[in-house]
């Protein structure tokens, strides 16, 4: 059944749920979600999520500042898939997400006295 799964949810139902003792897929997704701890994160954290990600649904992405810890910045895009975020029309190894993350770290580092925002 695992190899015949048609999508990630079905795969999780057949492979992950029974292997790790979850009641069902929703129980697994609730346990695996960062939403439970997101409001407590103080360490600078950049979360990039895409609406077309086939693995991690953007539907549950916290958008209310009350749900986010003081260190969390969420960037939500329409396209990007699951960790792809291709940068050019021609497929390459360049990734928009890598550039954004580096710019974010550089801004973080330069925005604090002594140059170490981390």
C-alpha positions in Angstrom: 0.0 0.0 0.0 2.9 2.4 0.7 4.3 2.1 -2.8 0.8 2.6 -4.3 0.2 5.9 -2.4 -1.1 8.6 -4.7 -0.1 11.6 -2.5 1.8 12.5 0.6 -1.2 12.2 2.9 -1.9 8.6 1.7 1.8 7.8 2.1 1.8 9.1 5.6 -1.3 7.1 6.4 0.3 3.8 5.3 3.9 4.4 6.3 4.3 6.9 9.1 1.1 6.6 11.2 1.4 2.8 11.9 5.2 2.9 12.2 5.2 5.6 14.9 1.9 4.9 16.7 -0.2 7.8 15.7 -4.0 7.5 15.8 -4.3 8.9 12.3 -2.7 11.3 9.8 -4.2 14.4 11.5 -2.7 13.3 14.8 0.7 12.9 13.1 0.5 16.3 11.4 -0.6 18.0 14.6 2.4 16.5 16.5 4.9 17.3 13.7 3.7 20.9 13.3 5.8 23.8 14.5 2.6 25.8 15.3 2.6 24.5 18.8 6.0 26.1 19.6 6.1 28.9 17.0 4.9 31.5 19.5 7.8 30.7 21.9 10.6 31.1 19.4 12.9 33.9 20.4 15.9 32.9 18.3 15.9 34.7 14.9 14.1 32.3 12.5 13.2 32.8 8.9 10.4 30.5 7.7 9.8 30.4 3.9 6.7 28.5 2.7 5.1 28.2 -0.6 1.4 27.8 -1.4 2.2 25.2 -4.0 4.3 23.0 -1.7 3.1 19.4 -2.1 4.6 18.3 1.2 4.0 21.1 3.7 0.6 22.7 3.3 0.7 26.5 3.7 -2.9 26.5 5.0 -1.8 26.2 8.5 1.0 28.8 8.3 0.6 31.3 11.2 0.1 34.8 9.9 -1.1 36.5 13.1 1.7 38.1 15.0 0.2 36.7 18.2 0.9 33.2 16.9 4.6 34.0 16.1 7.4 34.3 18.6 9.5 37.5 18.6 12.2 35.9 16.6 10.0 34.5 13.7 9.7 36.0 10.3 7.4 34.2 7.9 7.7 34.6 4.1 4.8 33.1 2.2 5.1 32.8 -1.6 2.7 31.6 -4.3 5.2 29.4 -6.0 8.3 27.5 -5.0 7.3 24.0 -4.5 9.0 22.1 -1.7 12.5 23.7 -1.2 12.9 24.5 -4.9 12.4 28.2 -5.4 14.1 28.2 -8.7 15.5 31.6 -9.7 15.7 31.6 -13.5 13.6 30.4 -16.4 16.3 27.8 -17.3 16.6 25.2 -14.6 19.7 25.6 -12.6 21.1 25.2 -9.1 20.3 28.9 -8.3 17.7 29.3 -5.6 15.7 32.4 -4.7 15.3 31.1 -1.1 19.1 30.8 -0.7 19.6 34.5 -1.7 16.7 35.6 0.6 18.1 33.7 3.5 21.6 35.1 3.0 20.2 38.7 2.7 18.2 38.1 5.9 21.2 36.9 7.9 23.3 39.8 6.6 20.6 42.3 7.6 20.2 40.7 11.0 23.9 40.8 11.6 24.3 44.4 10.6 21.2 45.6 12.5 22.6 45.0 16.0 25.4 46.7 17.9 28.7 45.0 17.4 27.4 43.4 14.2 26.2 40.1 15.7 22.5 39.8 15.7 22.7 36.1 16.1 
